[in-house]
Amino acid sequence: MSSYVMCIDSKIVEPFKGLTILRDYGVNQETEGQKVQVAFIRLAMPTNWTLLRRDYAETEPRYKQIIPYVVVRNGQEILSYRRPATHTDQRLASQRSIGFGGHMHEGENIAKCMKRELKEELGLENPDVKF
């Protein structure tokens, strides 16, 4: 039995490839900042999401899986961790990461998914999630 994940059509994502966000939510130029805002709005709209079987989504290039990613910060410190050498995705084995995240499930919005992942990964019961 396959699980289901939220996805978005690659055509919606394509115009925003290569955008670079710098510093604390700042961007490298004003026009790029506007593009980032438009991209976030389009990506965050549930009307642009599609629920697909995960095994199909993993192999179908038409869709990108929506995987909210959380960076845990305390002032200037950022929580990081090293993935285990036995990680199921060998590209990530023994690599350092600064974020926690996972696939969005049916009925979740981005904030709910982020809170669920922080509970699963770090045991946080009621995290203060900010965008």
N, C-alpha and C positions, 0 to 999 in steps of 0.2 A: 504494500500500500504506500503510495507516494504522498508526501505532504504538499501543501499549497503555499505559494509565496506571492507577494505583491510585486508587480513588475510595471514598467513603463515602456512605451514604444520607443525604440532607438531614434526614430525621426524627431521626437520631441527633445531628446538629449543632444543630438548631433550639432545644432548651431552653437552650443555652449562648450564644446570640447576645447581644451587648452586654456580656459580661464584660470588665472592664478590669483589666489587670495593671499595677501601678505599681512603681517602684523596682527593686531587684535581686531579682527573682522574688517580691516582696511583692505584696500585694493591698490594696485599699482597706478591706475589712472581713473579719472572720473568716468569715462565712457565704459571702461571695463567694469566699474562698480555698478553702473546701471545694468549691464548685461548680467552680472551676478544676481542682482535683485530680480530681474525678469526670469532668469533660470530657476531661482529658488521658488518663485511663485508658481511657475509651470510644473516643476517637479513636485511641489507640495500639494497640488490640487488633486483631491481624491478622484475627480472626474477623469483624470488622465491615467489612473491606475487600472491594472488588469490583474485579476487573480488567476494564476496558472499553476499547473502541477510543477513541482520543483524539478523533477527529472527532465521535463520538457523545457522549462526556463533555462536550465543549465546548458542546453545545447542549441537553443534557438537564437541566432544572432539578431533577430528582429526586436527582441526584448532585452531590457536591462533590469536586473533585480534591484528593488529598492532596499538598501541596507543602511539604515541610520547608524551613524558612528558617533560615539561620545568621547570627548577628551575631558578627563577629570583634572581640574586645576584647583590649586590652593595658592592664591596670590600669584607669584611668578613660578611656582613649582608645578610640574606636570607629572602625573602618575604614569609610569611606564612599566612594561613587563617583557620578559622574553618567552616566546612561545616554546612549547616542548619540542625536543628533537624528534619525537614520535608523532608530531602533528599530522592529521589526516591529509592535509594539503602540503606536500613536500616543498612547494615554493615558499611556504611560510615557516617551515621547521627551523627552530633555533633563531628566528629573526626577532628583533626587538620591535615592540609596537607601543604606540601612545594612545590607542583608542580601544573602545569596547563597543561591540555592535552585533547585529544579527538581522536575519531576514524578518520582514514585516509579515505578520499573519493576518488572516481574514478578520475584519472587524477592528483592526488597530489603526490608529493614526500614528504619525511620526513620534510624537511625545510619549504616547502609551508604549510604543515599541522600545524607545530608549529607556524608559523607566523599567520595563520588564527585563531588558538586557542587563541593566545595572544591578537589579535584584539577583538575577541568575549568576552573573559573573563576579559580583563583589559582595553580595548579600545585603545591599542597601535597600531598606524597606520603603522609604519615602524620599527619594532623591530630589533635590532642587534642580530641575533641568531648565537651562536657559538657552535661548537661541541667539 
